[in-house]
Amino acid sequence: MTAPSIEPTDAPTSERIEDVDVSTEMQGSFLEYAYSVIYSRALPDARDGLKPVQRRIVYGMTEMGLRPDRGHVKSSRVVGEVMGKYHPHGDSAIYDALVRLAQSFTLRVPLVDGHGNFGSLDDGPAASRYTEARLAAPALAMAEGLDEDVVDFVPNYDNSFLQPEVMPSAFPNLLVNGASGIAVGMATNMAPHNLVEVAHAARHLIANPEATLEELMEFVPGPDFPSGGTIIGIDGVRDAYATGRGSFKTRAKVSVEQLSPRKTGLIVTELPYLVGPEKVIEKIKDGVNAKKITGISDVADHTDRKRGLRLVIGIKTGFNPQAVLEQLYRLTPLEDGFAINNVALVDGQPQTLGLRELLSVYIDHRISVVTRRSRFRLQKSRDRLHLVEGLLIAILDIDEVIQVIRSSDDTEQARSRLMQVFDLSEIQSEYILELRLRRLTRFSRIELETERDDLLAEIARLEELLGSDLRIRTLVSDELEEVAERFGTPRRTMLTAGRIVPARQAARQAASMSMEQADVPCRVFLSSTGRIGRVDRPDGADALTITVPTRRSKHDAVRSSLDTTSRSEIGAVTTQGRLVRFSVVELQQLAANSVHLEAGHRVGEYVELRSGEDVVALVDLKSDRPIVLGTAQGVVKRVAPGGHPNRPEFEVIALKPGDSVVGAAQGGDDDELVFVANDAQLLHFPASSVRPQGAAAGGMAGIKLADGAKVIDFQAIAPDRLDETVVVTIAATTDTLLGADPGAAKVSAFSEFPGKGRATGGVRAQRFLKGQDALAVAWVGPGPAHALGADGGVRKLPEELVRRDASGTAIDAPVAVIGRRIS
């Protein structure tokens, strides 16, 4: 079968094929696309600081009546309204812009009040069907006056609606909230600023049109990010304000805190702009796993609605927190860069603007807005005055007006006769014809006359305003101040005058800073109130001198002190005969001149204590001097050096039932061991008379006690300090309430007390007066003694030394503890 032949025909065809040059077509199409992206999508207008989609969202929500005093509506409804009437693009683009307008961590002054999950720095928002929105109060200021012909309106995409070409913008939104966008061949990245500062700078420029950049920077020193943080160096900021381009570094706000007595941490409360905590945590973990970051034990996000951002970075024991922080700044987003590129549309053309130019464009816009608004209000007042004057004419001769209307055949005739009889305009006559009878009262006439006078005054004011450029500029300035007072907040971002350190130089500086804390000489103190801390020796000092204020304030006395180094391990001897090891580097470092009652931490926070157990002394585990202990039942023991079990804790003496350790120290054979019992018996003997024993031994008899007596103080006195040693005793009665009778205090030289053999009863240390039957407190040590009350207040002791068996001198207030003054 053959195919039918097709004969050529001369009939006209609808096809039209034209040959075009591909390069020319591509060039034209690309330029049209670029133009659309630049002018209709990516770049904000320098006058109101809004991109087209943002402007259409604010205007669309204004037209929907979504004011702050009304309920939220579904975001999808807003998206649909804006897409259907004004923005012929995808709903995702509109919703993304809506979300950004509601995010307080993105904008300095949010324009949308969002309800629901509008996302975070680490997570995106929920779908538009799940969130709700309405305008925030500042958005009303952006749109205020749209119904007063303050800006031009242009047709929408299909010429079915009108939309504002620009918003009136009662505050400099572009500077306050910043902007970011990528167009074709250009981009913009503008930092947010503080509204109060920008308003003050604009007011200064209004009053001084020739103001310099330096003068304006006195009001606007730099950006103010919603997330706070710290700007390092202002050179880049000054460049951006001068030329429209510049860069600078931002850092997180980090403090070093004591998380627990044994752990130090870095607390991050503010992050660089648009940096989320999860991103920081991820980078830290990656750095630790790659062994690029050292000294970090853990990191946790404790952020909540009550405290806000709180990122806790634990520091390993022995590491320098500042050195760890420096490497975190270098290797994680805790330090981030921000590049300013102030590109915006001015008269429809993209321009790069400095601070002064941005403020000038905005001020010119506001002057135009206020001028057009004043003209509109002037015309409205004149139109209303025209109607009011017509009503007053009608009311003055209302009977004749009614007669004219009743005698007319139709409305047109009535209008014409009113115009002829009363010399009224067509508008006035029409208004009178629509007059309601209730307006024909005497009170209505008074109201109309008052309104006429008010309108005349308003017209005079507006004419005077429009006749003076200075008055217009002053009004713009005053309105800026009012808006700043309504919506302004304090500055959040701190600025420092530091300089940007190049990456290689920063790496060298971090490497030169020791990651671990130096093993420096220090002195550890255990106070009479059970607090512990350390004081490091200053660099280059041969000795450590610590002073305590002598004024009558709440501070502490020393129960035990120990010279060691900051990376050593020492032991704590407890009343239950245990020795517990811990590291000195874990202790809180104290100031050398402020060892107050509140200084340091409770020793129980470093040493795990049992119920009813206290620490009586600190010992050096590496010392070759024996540990000597005295108990309440008069037992003495010297523990041989080097015989300590290598365990976190162990028993250093086997106590008898009901016994407890009263005191402990470290000393050699030449030391003098001293017992003081509550029956005022004092015994001292050479340490050499006590044979050193192992840790498991129970000791030997130290002092022979009378029935019912117990030891209340035990000390070991070095031979070179015997001459300065004093014995302080305070006698009281056990029949009265504690603290009711301050008692009698006595201070004697230690040389007054003769030595006796071990396991004897000793000699009397104080003679009891009538009503006194026991020693409440006793202490033996190098003077001067330091007495404290239970409240931490200083108690005055007798200054004069008396013989050993003398009676005491009455004191004003009860003494709780006696110790050695820090010196």
Secondary structure, 3 states (H helix, E strand, C coil): CCCCCCCCCCCCCCCCCCCCCHHHHHHHHHHHHHHHHHHHHHCCECCCCCCHHHHHHHHHHHHCCCCCCCCCEEHHHHHHHHHHHCCCCCHHHHHHHHHHHHCCCCCCCCCEEEECCCCCCCCCCCCCCCCEEEECHHHHHHHCCHHHCCCCEEECCCCCCEEECCCCCCCCHHHHHCEEEECCCCEEEECCCCHHHHHHHHHHHHHCCCCCHHHHHCCCCCCCCCCCCEEECCHHHHHHHHHCEEEEEEECEEEEEEEECCEEEEEEEECCCCCCHHHHHHHHHHHHHCCCCCCEEEEEECCECCCECCEEEEECCCECHHHHHHHHHHHCCCEEEEEEECEEEECCEEEECCHHHHHHHHHHHHHHHHHHHHHHHHHHHHHHHHHHHHHHHHHHCHHHHHHHHHCCCCHHHHHHHHHHHHCCCHHHHHHHHCCCHHHHCHHHHHHHHHHHHHHHHHHHHHHHHHCCHHHHHHHHHHHHHHHHHHHCCCCCCEEECCCCCCHHHHHHHHHHCCCECCCCEEEEEEECCCEEEEEECCCCCCCCCCCCCCCCCCECCEEEEEEEECCCEEEEEECCCEEEEEEHHHCCECCCCCCECCCCEEHHHCCCCCCCCCEEEEEECCCCCCEEEEECCCEEEEECCCCCCCCCEEECCCCCCCCCEEEEEECCCCCEEEEEECCCEEEEEEHHHCCEECCCCCCEECECCCCCCCEEEEEEECHHHCCCEEEEEEEECCCCCCCCCCCEEEEEEHHHCCCCCCCECCEECCCCCCCCCEEEEEEEEECCEEEECCCCCEECCCCCCCCCCCCCEECCCCCCEEEECCC
